[in-house]
Amino acid sequence: IIKISVASFEKKIKFVDNINQPFMENYNVDQKIQEFMARIEAKNPNEPEFLQAVKEVAVTVIPFISTRKEYTGKKLLERMAEPERTIIFRVPWVDDKGEIQVNRGFRIQMNSAIGPYKGGIRFHPTVNLSVLKFLAFEQTFKNSLTTLPMGGGKGGADFDPQGKSDNEIMRFCQAFMTEMCKHIGPETDVPAGDIGVGAREIGYLFGQYKKIRNEFTGVLTGKGLAYGGSLIRPEATGYGVVYFAEQMLKTIGQDFKGKTVCVSGFGNVAWGVVKKATELGGKVVTISGPDGYIYDKDGISGEKIDYLLELRASGNNRAEDYAKKFPSAEFHAGKRPWEVKCDVAIPAATQNELHLEDAKNLVANGVICVTEAANMPSSLDAINHFLGNKVLFSPGKASNAGGVATSGLEMTQNSIRLNWSSEEVDARLKEIMIGIHKACRDYGKEEDGYVNYVKGANIAGFVKVAEAMLAQGVV
Ligand code: GLU
């Protein structure tokens, strides 16, 4: 038995050595990608979302690594695909009926090469290890793109906030933080919101952290203005997406004026997108929920934008309510908005909400720009369809980075104990988005002038983290 295992161990070592051979001209890139993915798949079975996120990066970054001597043979991407630390914990709490409930909590501390772990917390029944690992992996690249000193992390629980009372939400947040507070801190790991975690939840989480640790620090972002939050943080993700889309359109001499825009989702991100796209002269005609999508031919503007906040706060998760309130709107049950003809499409709901069929519909209907607002909303084949048809397409890790960038600005304000005006924060946000767009262009521009933003974002995000990891040694 010992002989066999030693032999297979040796085989494994050999296999690994081959993959990391030094830079050379006949480096077979496709084979490298396949071998890399085979190892990642073997290590992370049953994690489809995580593998999808890693593959998207691998196919663009491995060819780049092959052209850079300093990056080959260092297993940089392999190290980035292994969380520095994964914390999984029990979250027991008592509901309003007095019944004990048990949820599973997570914090993935993915990469701290360029700063403390940073990334949101998601409360949703679909939360599992695969989903949070994909989000934490994406976050590492996204945070790097912002140019701010933030590593990558993500957390959450399989808790469903829908239908829960305010007291239940508070007790759950307290139970979650009772464990998480042992692993985070303003110089270690700074969580924020994500799906199912907004200002209310951040407040309860912050209160519990402060009580247990007896520290008032910027340990969370997305805080209320009264206790260290930043102006513009609620709008930041959506505004940033639209600033990014504006830059994409500019590359072909266009802007938002008169453009028909399809948006999915109706949460915080969708709200910010609709607000800014409308302000810039676009006409947003759709939003969506888990129940279907709304088509409003008159455009979602004015009081309808404010209604989105009400819709979200209702906790009903029903886009249909919008059509009941505004007669100009039609509700399409069980469908996604990608069948509607538009110039600009902005998926702002959740992962894998835009598939190949949807991409085909959008392209056939003449879409010119697809700017992701959610994290990984498009499947890989949908992305390839956009790229193949030379549609302007940007991945969420680039275009939605304005949210976490503004979290970074909140951290700065907390550290210097000052609050900036909304104009100042907005100006910095815009500058950061323009900078990310430029980085994507620099690394993603192809010979015919088309910008492959997927390639650009992945390589630009990779380079900063890789440089820091190389400088810090094998740790
Ligand atoms: N959850 C957001 C994201 O996906 C924000 C994270 C943060 O502000 O830390 O980037």
Residues whose N, C-alpha, C, O or C-beta is under 5 A from the ligand:
A	BS01	LIG	K118 G119 G120 V190 P191 A192 G193 D194 N400 G403 V404 S407
